[in-house]
Amino acid sequence: MNAYGIELRRSPLLTAFPIMIAVDLTVLFGRSRHWIGVWPEASVAAQVVTLFLGPVLAGVSAWQAGRSSRSGMPETVLAAARPVWQIESARLAATLTLGFLAYAVGCLTAAIVSFSEAGPGFLWPSYLLLGAATLVVFASVGHLAGRWWPSAAFTPVVCALGCFISMLALPFKLNVLAGPPDQHLRPLPVAVRLLFALALAVLAVTAPPLRRSAERQMPRWGTSWHMRGIAGGSAALSLIALAAVPSAGELRVDRPVTAVQPLCERADKGSPQVCVWPEHRKYLPDLARMAQRLDRPQPWLKSPDTFHEYGLQRSDMGDRGFDITEGHVRTAAIAMADGVFKESLGHCRPPYEEKRAWQAMDNIRLWLEYRSMGQDPSTADEGLHMQGVEAAQGAATQASRTSEAEQRTWLAQERDHVLDPVWCKP
């Protein structure tokens, strides 16, 4: 414990701790803010921070581990009263302590700002454990590299850059970037990654040091045979766990609907019902009003009785539910408009050569989207990049800005193009 306290006080992370907190919060809020009020997305936002904290810990851990060798004191370490692995464990533990403290600040901040909007629940532990595994992996890699190549500058820089690049280039992922409520993490892949992290940590503190030319005459009694056995076993276990990561399967899988009770709401008694995952409760009032605006704006337009969020109505034929992408309900408007169109005009499918009919279908769908959003088209389209429907956007925008009577006339004309009796048979 004394060694741990000394390493903690000497850690460069202690000086950089406020900067790490600033980086943590900058990544948390700078990347996006739609996660606020949604527990799985808030958990992922807190976990994504390890993309940056992991490489920092790897560099600092490498600097810490090589300090005694750079001081010319390897024989003092070998002759210490405590075994070498205990000294190395204290160093690695000090680095991880400060790294986990910075990580915890981000997690608690995400929980605090989400609490008022998110309703019952809390941060999902599986995502937080995945982030913790990432920190342990890179701190352990940096510690082992620092012990074997104790450079004050080269090794920490290479470790930090190498770890950051590896996060992006590995064929398997140590993190996730999104947390939709219709998916969750599988326990087995998370457990395999945790096993890999712990095996690397044991290897980092028990591996025998490399002997350089100035140390070749020094005795090797500082590393006992049973510790070398533990180091070899942890190396083998880390390789096995690494090989098992791809075979463990995908990190995220579809969440069973039976695990929760969907939340459903109507804007008024006669409006269509909207059902969402409980974690997306903050979007439900807006979605209910969107469904209300689509409730028979024209007598011949029919709305489904219920609009379901993606994942709540899975079937062998697919899922026609609406989605909420990065906090934008416009994607829900697209799916709702498509549902209304299929209920009203879905019995006719124009031949490929009927270009005007296909154009009319796009025009009506875009008009329904704008109607659902209840906004000016330029506001509703903000942030979207839709290709191939520019003509429909222009026609629907122009129509939606006219009076109700003019819109009825325009819709009737577009419907006649879709329901052409020459080729449309009931």
Number of C-alpha atoms within 10 A of each C-alpha: 9 8 15 19 14 13 20 21 13 14 20 16 24 16 11 12 16 12 13 21 19 14 17 24 21 13 19 23 16 10 12 12 14 15 25 24 24 29 28 28 27 29 26 27 29 29 25 23 23 29 20 18 25 26 30 25 32 34 28 25 33 35 29 27 28 24 17 16 18 14 9 9 11 17 14 11 16 17 12 11 8 11 16 21 19 15 19 24 20 20 24 29 20 25 29 21 13 20 26 19 14 24 25 17 15 26 23 13 15 26 21 13 14 20 18 11 15 22 16 10 12 16 21 17 12 19 25 22 16 24 28 22 25 26 25 27 25 30 34 28 24 33 35 28 24 28 26 19 21 23 19 15 11 14 22 28 20 17 27 26 14 15 25 19 13 14 20 13 10 9 9 14 16 21 22 16 9 17 22 23 19 20 16 18 20 17 12 14 21 24 18 22 25 21 18 26 25 19 24 28 25 19 26 27 25 26 23 21 16 11 13 10 7 7 12 10 9 12 10 13 9 19 17 14 10 9 18 15 13 16 21 16 15 22 21 15 18 23 14 15 22 17 13 15 21 15 11 17 13 15 21 17 12 14 17 13 14 8 7 12 12 18 15 18 18 19 19 11 9 10 22 22 21 24 24 28 21 20 23 24 18 16 16 20 14 13 26 22 22 27 28 22 20 26 20 13 15 13 8 11 15 18 23 18 12 17 26 23 22 21 22 23 13 14 9 5 6 9 14 19 19 25 23 17 13 15 16 14 18 24 17 25 27 19 21 29 26 22 21 22 20 17 15 16 16 13 13 16 16 18 11 8 8 13 11 13 21 16 18 21 21 21 24 23 25 25 23 24 28 28 22 25 24 15 13 13 21 11 11 18 16 9 10 10 7 9 6 8 13 11 12 19 22 13 19 26 18 13 19 20 12 12 9 13 9 13 18 16 12 17 18 14 12 19 19 12 18 24 18 13 11 6 13 13 10 7
